Amino acid sequence: MDAGLTRLAARHACRRPIHLTGWPQTCRELEDLVPAAALATWLTSGPLIVGWSVLYVLLLVTLGIMSIRKGHWVMFLVGFFLPIFWLIGALLPRRRR
């Protein structure tokens, strides 16, 4: 959401009285929330989501390979369905043969 749109929404909301506990009681209090809304919008924006997704996939691939190298191939296979097993397999010591 654009910051200008958020300000417009704040101005529109000030036209009617707000009497809820915990909610902004004046237009000034409501306008103080605009930067927080802009930050929330930035945190859920497309490029940031793509960046976190790439990091997540890279971590999973790295942990999966570490599981196989340490001899925990069953953990690797189960990790396709529950990725926590790739982390467990990567942290366990090398399997004795």
N, C-alpha and C positions, 0 to 999 in steps of 0.2 A: 504494500500500500504506500502510496506517495505521501510525503510529509505534508504537502499542501492539502491533500485530501483529508488527512487526519485532522488538520487544523479546521477545515471546513466542517467536519463531523463534530468537532468540539464546539464550534460556534453554534451549530444547529442544536446540539444537545443542551446548550445553555438557555435556549428559548423557553424551556419548560423547567419548573422547579424540580430539584432532586432531593428527596427526603429519605434516602436509604442509609442506614448505618454502615460505615466503612466505605462509602462511596463519596466522591468529591461533592462538597456542598455548595461551592461557588464556581463561577466560570474560570477564575484564576487557578483554582485547584485542578480543574479539569484540563486546562491548557498546560499545566506543569507535567501532565502525564504524556504529552505528545512526544518528547524525546524517548521515553520508555517504549512507546508504540513503534517508533522508528527503529529502535534497536531490535525489538522483537521481530520486526519485518526483515531486517538485515540478517538476523540469525537464521531465518527460515527461507532465505533467498536461494535461487537456483544454483549459482556458482559455489556457494558454501556447502550445500547438500551434495553436490557432485564431488567436491574436495574431500568431504568426510567419507563418502562412499568409496572413493579410490583408496583412501588410507585404510579403510576397513577390509577391502578385498586384498590389498597388499599384505596386511597383517595376517589374514587368514591363509593366504598362499604360503607365506613364510613359515607360519606355525605348522601347516600341513606338511611341508617339506621337512621341517625339523623332526616331526613325529616319525616320518618314514625313515630318516637317517638314523634315528635312535632305535629303530627296530620295532616300533609300535604301529605296525601297519593296520591292525584292527581298529585302533583309535583313529587312524587316518580315515578309514572307511566309514566309521560311525560319525566322524566329524562332518561329513557331507550333510547329515540330517540334523546333528546337534553340534555346532562349531565349537562349543566349549571343550569337546573332547580333543580338538587339535591343540588347544592351550594345555590341557592336561598331558597329552602325549609329548608335547615339546618341553614341558617342565620336569617330567619324570626322568630319572637317570637312564643311561644307555642300558639296553636289555642284554643280559648275559646269554651267551650261546652255548 
